[in-house]
Amino acid sequence: MDSYSYTTVSVKPDGSAHTSVSMLPDKWLSVVCPRGKDRAQISLSHSRADVTLSPTNATAPTAGDVWVARKLATSFALYAAEVERLHVANGGSEPAQDPAA
């Protein structure tokens, strides 16, 4: 299967927007969160789709930015657990070892 990703942006009449990025997992998917640098950010790259999350001022985060980062960490942990649960519920084997381990 060829590598692909797609991005959908929906804009409602009131101007609010929703962006969704879907990436077919393969060896070309890159998730990078550099440590010990002068800025905080995490980047996902795949098949010409690039998503970077960072505080407004990546070199001087505020207490609010710390709160957001912790909220994202909790939400991503819940997301991982849900993906694993649904994978197993649909006949998949137990997930591979945690890549962060």
C-alpha positions, 0 to 999 in steps of 0.5 A: 500500500502506498504511503498517504495522508490527508487533511480535511478543513471544514469551515462553517458559515459562522467562520468556525473551522475544524481541521482533521489530519489522518495518516496511514501508519508506516515507516515514513511517519515521523513524530519528533519531540526534541529534548534539551533544546531552546524551544518546546515543540512536537512535530508529526510529518508524513507524506507532505502533511506536517503538523507542529504543536508549540506554545505561542512563544516556544522559547518562553512558555507560560504557566498556561502553556504548561497547563495545555501541554499537560492536558495534551499529554493526558488526552494523548494517553487516553487516545492511545488507550482507546486506539489499543482497546478498539484494535484488540476489540476488532480482532487485533493482537495485543499492541507492540511495546510502547515506543517511548519505553 
